[in-house]
Amino acid sequence: MKLVSFDHRNRYTWGVLEGTSSVFDLGAVSPYPDLRASLTACNIEEFAAWRSAATCLNTGDVQLLPPIPQPGKILCVGLNYADHMAEMARPATSRPPIFTRFADTLIGDGEGILAPWCNATLDYEGELAVVIGTGGRHIAVEDALDHVLGYSVFNDASVRDYQRHSSQFTPGKNFPKTGAFGPHIITADEIGVRLENLAIRTRLNGAVVQQSTLGNMIFSVAEIISYCSEWTTLSPGDVIATGTPGGVGSAHQPPLWIHPGDVVQVEIESIGHLTNPVVEEPHPAADIKPPRPADSAEQPQQMKERRDL
């Protein structure tokens, strides 16, 4: 089952995507206004009954939203591929490095990634997204995958200068409309193959810039879920972005930043294909000059030694 959230004639709803052209509007026939609410209140086995009563819409008549438009939590893993860790010259860690995103940074498939007017160091990060179906605390590694609703595709686009302002990564990871997520959630039972065998690729204007397999993750999906559940309660609809492979733009010489007019595509085999153009953020006022990017010569020594997640 492929689950989606979408806008149909200015009505936000959710449903099931079938094939490439049909979406069934479960939000119109279920008692729950959005996908997150339905996951919290009921079992997805009930979705089949709603689907039989739902209107079938053409995908050309809807605008896809992030599959979970307002997750309670968006947890992101840094440095989870060995090649990315190496290109950033960062040491291995015994626990997954975790940072957070805000729900209002999310965009859906086809929507524009907003290149901020105040900074030009916008970078791509193709990732696997995990969506929690059954919540809990202190989840054992061997039980963790039973808590997964399904999987999706994520682009954790990051403003690197702001990421390096301090030892905390929050500013660089939370610019408006930089977290691309979608186009759908494919439920775990539909994958049919082992996750570690699936290829992940990021393309910039058609050229492959990142390529790996999910088996190259240092911390597995089960280990990430188990660790996060030690210190927070995971809830239905929570999203975990599991980290990006090597090849990020900031590791190129010169850096390969993304700019308005570019198109970024992230594809994960058997899971989905996420496409987003890059668009320019409107300037708040014509007479305000944007702050220039931080000069590394002016940064404290400890800031010079920071590396990207």
Secondary structure by P-SEA (a helix, b strand, c coil): cccbbbbcccccbbbbbcccccccccccccccccaaaaaacccccaaaaaaaabbbbbccccccccccccccbbbbbccccaaaaaaabbbbbcccccccccccccccccccccccccccbbbbbbbbbbbbcccccccccccccccccccbbbbbccccccccccccccccccccccbbbccccccccccccccccbbbbbbcccccccccccccccccaaaaaaaaaacccccccbbbbccccccccccccccccccccbbbbbbccccbbbbbbbbbccccccccccccccccccccccccccccc
